[in-house]
Amino acid sequence: MDLTRKKCVPCEGGVPRVEGAALDALLGSVSGWQLAGDRIRKHLRFADFRAAMAFVSAMADLAESEGHHPDFSVHYSTVDVEIWTHAAGGLTENDFILAAKIDQLPGALPG
């Protein structure tokens, strides 16, 4: 399943949460993302602060284009990203689409 070819769909609470086998399949399609309750999280490392901030800027542009916005925090050369769909009160396919597209942004160090 190539989530990067999909587009996040607007939701105002009408999009169902994914659970069970569907959730497991979506989680398996994004690398390094961890399930944390009703959210997915990823810890990314960068060469330095400037590289981390360049990534955050690119992630902001991506989030705006998708109409779906992650929470994140920056700690010098690391970025922690957390995604979930507020209106659904949990995870939807949109969250995994955004995660897959975030994974395509350049700059993060391996592992």
PyMOL commands that set and color helices and strands:
alter all, ss='L'
color gray80, all
select helices_A, chain A and resi 3-5+20-28+49-66+86-88+93-103
alter helices_A, ss='H'
color red, helices_A
select strands_A, chain A and resi 34-36+39-45+71-75+78-83
alter strands_A, ss='S'
color yellow, strands_A
deselect
rebuild
show_as cartoon
